[in-house]
Each structure stands twice: as C-alpha cells, then as structure tokens.
C-alpha cells in the first residue's frame, strides 16, 4: 500500500523553516569567524537534515541542492576548503533558492524552479578548491560515483587512537581516513568490507573502523558504508588504487589527517562540537554532574488553539456575568450567609479562569526570536550593497508575542531597519571624518512593558534633519509654508510618516521614495499600536513601537455616550480630562479643546452613533478621552466613564460587515452586547499631532517610578502592599489552629489544594482584636517564594502612586513599628502606610512557617 506523504507536508515545511533559520544564523556567524568548527558542523547538520527530510518526502530538487551544500561543508570541516567571501555568497544564494523551493512546494509549482546553475556553482566551489592530498572517485577515470546517494559514516577517535596518529606524525608517517560505500545491490557486503580491510592492512596499520567490526561482520546490520583509519608510509594515490581494485564499490573518498584537522575527529567531539548531556565542574577535587533538562514539546494545529481561545473568551464573559449576578444578589439579600459563600466561589472561579486564560494565551505566544532571526541576513546584505560597515545588535529575543502579531509587525521593522541603514548610518569614510567609529551600530530590541510589547530600532547615524523633511513636504505640496512655521521640532519629525516625504538625495533600490514610513504607520495603526521617534542630528535616531501583546482579549475603557455603552481599547487611551465650556472653541467648523495651551481636536460621536446628546448639553464640564494612534491625537467627548474591563473581541459577521467607527463587539456581564469603537477610523478622520509634545513621552514614562499597591484597613488606618507581592484575595475561609505555632500565626487554610499559614496582622502589630465581619479578607502574599495569608479588616482598592512622591521612614505616630514602614503616601484626604512585608514577616518567622506548612 502506498504511503500518502501529503499528511506530513505541514510538519516537513515547519522543519524546513527551522533548518533555514539555523543555516542563515550560522552562515552569518561563519562569516565573522571562518574557522569556528562548531559553526561549520551546525551548518553541515542543518543541510544534512534538510537533505534527509526532503528525500523522505520525495522532493528531489531540494534533496539535490542540500546535498551539494552538505558536500561543500564536508570539505570545509575536513580542512579541504577554506571559508572566504565567495563561499559565503554562494551558500546564501543556496539558502535563498531553498526558500523559493519551499514556496513553490506550497504553490504546487516546484517544476518551474531551475536549480542547475546553482548546482554547478556549488560543484565548482567544492572541486576547484580541494587541497592536495585528498582524492575522491570522481577524479579517477572509469569509476562511478553517484554522490547524491552517498552517505559516509561519522569518524570519532578515542584518546588511544589519537595518540597513535600523533606518534605517526612524529615519525613522518601518513594517517588517512578511507571512506568507502559499496553498491546498494552488492551481495555479501560484509565479505567486501573484509577484503578492503585485508588489502589496507598490507599497506600499514589499521587503527580504527567505523562502524565497529562486529557491525560490519553482521550481514543484516551492515548497510555498506564504512570508514577505516590507516597509518602508513605510502601515498594517498596508492591507498586509493588498492581499494579501487575491489569490485562493487560505489564511492571512495580519502582524507589526510593533519595536526590542524585532527581535533575535529577527537573523542567526545563530533567534528569539533562538544556534545555532552551533562555539565561537569570540579570543585575541591570533587566532580559534580548536573543533567541538562530538555522539555518535551508537541506541535498543535493553530485552529485548535484558536478554538481553545474562543472557549476561554466565553469563560471570561461568563465570569463577568457571574460577578454581576452576585453583586445584585448581595444588594437584595445582604443578610443571607450564603452570599459570602457565593462570593468565595466567584473569587475562586475568577482566579482559575484568570490562570487558564494566561496559560492559553502563552500557548499562542512565541518568542520574537523567530522574527528577529530573519533580520541579520537582511542587514548584512543591505550593508554590503550600500558599502557600509554595520554592527547589528539584537536584544530581547526571548520576549514573547502573540503568533499573529509576530507576522504583522515584520513589515514595519523591515522598513525601519532599511531606513536606519540607508538614511541613518553614514559611509565608513564619512564616519571617520566625523570622529565616529567606521562601523555604525544598529540595534533591534524588544521588551515587555505591562500588557504591551515595546520594539525599538535605533542607530548611531546622522539623525533626522527636520529642515530636509520640511522642504520635502513643502516641495510635494503635502503641507503649506505658513503651517510649517507654526510646527514644533517634534511635529516636523513626524512629517516623515506622510506619504512621499523623504530626506534621501537619490532614490536607491533600498529606499528614497518616501513610502516606507507611511507603510510603517498604517501597519501600526491597524494593530492598535503607537510609534514614537527620538532623534538628534549627528547622533542617531530611535524608533519606538508599542503594541498590545494580543489582539484576541484586550483591556478596554468602558464609556457611556448618550444612553449606550461603548468600549475603547485601553492601549489607545492617552489620558482622560475634563474641559469647561470656556476651554472648547470652534475653529473652521471644528471643535477643539485647549489642553495645556495647545489645541486638541474634539469629536462628538453622539450624532454619528445615533445616540442622544441631552446628558451633556447642560454640563459645565465634560469628559474627554484623549486617544492616540501612531503620532496622532484626538479627544472624544463622552458622557461619563464606567471603568475598565477585560473584554473578548467578537466580529460583527459578514452580513453586517464593518460599520464606520465600529471595530467589533463584546458580550458584557449582564449579557448585553457592547460595541467597540474603531480608534483607527476616528483618529485618522479627525486626529492631529499637535498635542504630541504635551503628552508624557515614552522616555518620561519609563523614568517615572510607578508603584502599584493593594490597600487595606486595620482599625482606622489604611495600609498598602506592593501588588507584585499579592497573589490572591479571598473571603476568610475555615482556619485550622495549630498547636505551638509561631507568634501571630492563627492556623492553616486550604488554598486550591495547598496548605497556607495565616497571620493575623492585628495580633502582629499589637492592635486590639475584634470579631470578623463580612468585609474581613485574607490577602495571600508571596515572600521568599513562600505563600502566606494575611488576615485584614477590609481590602479597599488597587491604586498607582509615584514612588518619588512618597515620604520615606516618617516620624509618624502609627500603631506599628517604624521599621515595618517603607513609606507614607498622601492622596488628598487619605494617608496610606506602605508596608515592607518582608520585614513584617521576617526571615526567621518565614523558616518557621515553611516547616509548619511542610508538616
């Protein structure tokens, strides 16, 4: 029965992608360090893997091409070829052709790809640079060598064999590796191998055979590929003739061992690569071994992940509805004791859903490394084409991002990198004249920032000349001269995103037409992202892209416009302000607000969304939500804010399509449908970049030290704990007392199957005891990787404070010791005491608690 290989095509194409990534990365490394045997072996193995898998799939062209690459690197690792620019370029050509073959496989057009020219180039590269002393069968007339099906065994010498070879060198003898492959249809392969062994033995001493002699003697196990290492006084040509005299030989290859290539055949190494499953270290004369842990992985169809994500989204909606129902029941039956149990179940349900959502989200997340690994090759080629020297640095490869977003942000990064290389980095001679290093630096960096990913592309080049941008924009009639005069430096820099604007003096095949940056902006806007530029003439430019981690579940700001509720993606909300009627003006039939002495265009969506405007007509001050998209800003007038909430984005379907100003919908806790505003269409229609300078810059936000606190009450004082320490907040469960427990530990509780000690903070701080109330809670905190429950009177809220505004170690007459106070925060009429929870619990007490939990 024929095997249907089409079912394995997806896995094969995934493997092709993986091996191409390895090839591209390692060839770049090889260009920097041509003698690195580890890199050479990695390339050889990647080519060998591709050859094997493509052969198994019956894709002959890819098999042939990868086999030729393998041959070239076999010669390199055997010291027959030396790596130079020509070899690097032909290998990169081969990688590009493999990519084309892969795409042709998908399109079903592989027959249209011609590989003959590159095959000939690879053959020439290998055969015309072989050093003296190495022979193969294709050099001897009358011997057939079908190299496409030739697989030589791997040769590894142990210490004893290595010593013999080194002694042979001292005595002036030759050490030769004799590779032989017998014909596939040859009968009695073991007998043929025995004849080869005997003939070679007459020429010198055979110190090793591969595979081992017991395998060669077994006719069932021996496949016909073998290698011998012989120490002899004769020359390679004589060895070759002796082996070639035996019939049924398909291929022969001889390699002369030398002091320079011997290390690549040594024990514990496979062609120069150390491969150990354990890491050994010596300490005080003792050896300790720690096994390297390898996490098993499994490939899952993306559609299954999408289905799981949808189900989790439904759970999020159900949990929101459960919270809503519990709130209404609590108001109606406040004295019913079952309400507290309902709340505890709801809290537990919420925690489980939150963790489940996080885990499912992580299955969709991939390290951005697989995207970033594409760019070193591109940067190398562009630098070479433009005759520039560039040091390309990548940081944050491990940063994870939704798999859908990884592909979406590829184009913006490509355009920004091309822009840095073509417009930013100066030619080497020009850089030297400016007192800079000949080699320019381009850095690509990714990092997480709360629920966003921040990608920066920076260079140390010439920076952005705003005068050139201004002249380009005026010349192409994209802006009027009188408008330019009123613009700030920041505004002028952002003109670079207008289609057609370019500072390039000449158009190249890299850039200069003024369309790349427009593409960058449109892509980022589509992804609900933002972009910022920091530049200084003569010093360089940094582009900062900020994107949501995922597009499936987002945190949104809920607002009321008229009598209806709408959701706005929180990533686009810059700030919420209130304007008086005196601060709202009309300029050329456009309402604008005066925000910190600057003009902000305002949008009233009431008429456009067909809702009533009665609620705000008589208000002295109105709410304005400032939205940002890329460099643009606009203020949306709303009736009021309703809080923020995590929502699941739902499509409106093909029948309704995509109405203007609406991006989708979500289902709220009460079961009603809430529409999600399309920030892109609103900002692009009405937005301006006039308030860019007034909003906190990315740099300013990074420099602000913001603390997020969970606050709670004990008696009549309010305290706070840094939210990172707080892992859960629950209603007071059943607490089981423990005999001889440490001071202030009132017992143990069950938290989802874990025994957690509970500390009474009133007793800990010497505050008089009181009965538990409906508002009493246990806050589960983590200190030194241990979970501890803290019994408090009431949890109040979660808030953000600027660390710089906190008062340190105050002379304040509190109910607790000063050593436990990390700082004091004044918020209008409230005073919050920030606790140093590590000191409150203490290391000694922590050890006692750990022992208690273990018991």
GIURRA-V822767 format. One line per field, one symbol per residue. ss: DSSP state (~ for helix, > for strand, _ for the rest). psi: psi as a letter, one per 40 degrees, with the letter a starting at -180 (. if undefined). burial: 1 if it has 9 or more other C-alpha atoms within 8 Angstrom, else 0. A space follows every 10 residues. Layout:
ss->???
psi->???
burial->???
This chain:
ss->____~~~~~~ ~~~~~~~~~~ ~~~~~~~~~~ ~~____~~~~ ~~~~~~~~~~ ~~~~~~~__~ ~~~~~~~~~~ ~~~~~~~___ ____~~~~~~ ~~~~~~~~~~ ~~~~~~~__~ ~~___~~~~~ ~~~~~~~___ ____>>~~~_ ______~~~_ ________~~ ~~~~~~~~~~ ___>>>>>>> >>______~~ ~~~~~~~~~~ ~__>>>>>>> __~~~~~___ ____>>>>>> >>___~~~~~ ~~~~____>> >>>>>>____ _~~~~___>> __>>___>>> >>>__>>>>> >_________ _~~~~~~~~~ ~~~~~~~~~~ ~~~~~~~~~~ ~~_____~~~ ~~~~~~~~~~ ~~~~~~~~~~ ~~~~>>>_~~ ~~__~~~~~~ ~~~~~____> >>>>>____> >>~~~~~~_~ ~~~~~~~~~~ ~~~~___~~~ ~~~______> >>>>>>>>>_ _>>>>>>>>_ _____~~~~~ ~~~~~_____ ~~~~~___~~ ~~~~~~~___ __________ _____~~~~~ ~~~~~~___> >>>>>>___> >>>>>>>>__ __>>>>>>>> >__>>>>>>~ ~~>>>>>>>> ~~~>>>>__> >>>>>__>>> >>>>______ ___~~~~___ >>>>>>>>>_ _>>>>>>>_> >>>>>>>>_> __~~~~____ _>>>>>>___ __>>>>>_~~ ~~~~~~_>__ _~~~___~~~ ~~~__>>>>> >>>>__>>>> >>~~~>>>>> >____>____ ____>>>>>> >__>>>>>>> ~~~~~_____ ______>>>> >>>__>>>>> >>_>>>>>>> >>~~~_>___ _______~~~ >>>>>>>__> >>>>>_~~~~ ~_~~~~~~~~ ~~~~_
psi->hihhedeedd dddddddddd dddddddddd ddgeehdddd dddddddddd ddddddefgd dddddddddd dddddddefd ihhadddddd dddddddddd ddddddeffd dehheddddd dddddddeeh iiehiideeh hehhggddeh hiihhhiidd dddddddddd eeiihhhhhh hiidehifdd dddddddddd deeahheiih aiddddehdd dheehiiihh hieiiddddd dddeehifhd iihhhhhidd eddeeiieig fehhhheihh ihhfeihihh ihhhhiiihh hddddddddd dddddddddd dddddddddd ddfdehdedd dddddddddd dddddddddd dddehihedd ddeddddddd dddddefihh hhhhifdehi ihdddddded dddddddddd dddchiiddd dddeeihdhi hhhhiiiigb fihhhhhiif aeihhddddd dddddefeii dddddeiidd dddeeeehhe hiehdihied aeefdddddd ddddddefai iihhihheda ihhhhhiidi edhihihhih hbeihihhhd dehdihihhi ddehihhfeh hiihhfeihh hihhedddef iieddedehd hihhhhihhb eiiihhhidi ieiiihihhh ieidddbgih eheaiihide eihhihigdd dddddeiied edddihiddd dddhghhhih iiihbeihii hhdddhdihi ihahhhihif iiheheaiih gfeihhihhh ddddefiiii iiideiihhh ihhfeihhhh hidhhdihih ihddeihigi ghgieiidde hdihhhgbei hhhhigdddd didddddddd dddd.
burial->0000000010 0110110011 1111111111 1001001111 1111111111 1111101010 0111111111 1111111111 1010001101 1111101111 1101100011 0010100110 1110110001 0001111000 0000000000 0110011100 1101110110 0011111111 1110000011 0110111011 1011111111 1000111110 0101111111 1100010011 0111010011 1111111000 1111111011 1110000010 0000000000 0000000000 0000100110 0111111111 1111110011 0000000011 0111011111 1010011001 1001111110 1111111011 0111000111 0101001010 1110110111 1111111111 1111111100 1100000111 1111111100 0111111111 1111010011 0111000000 0001001001 1111111111 1110000000 1111111111 1011101111 1110111011 1111111111 1011111111 1100111111 1111010011 0001100000 1111000111 1111111000 1110100000 0111111111 1111111110 1001001110 0100000000 1111111110 0001111111 1110011111 1100000000 0000001111 1111000111 1110111011 1000100000 1001111111 0000111111 1111101000 0000011111 1110001111 1111100100 1100010010 0000000001 1111110000 1111111010 0000110111 01100
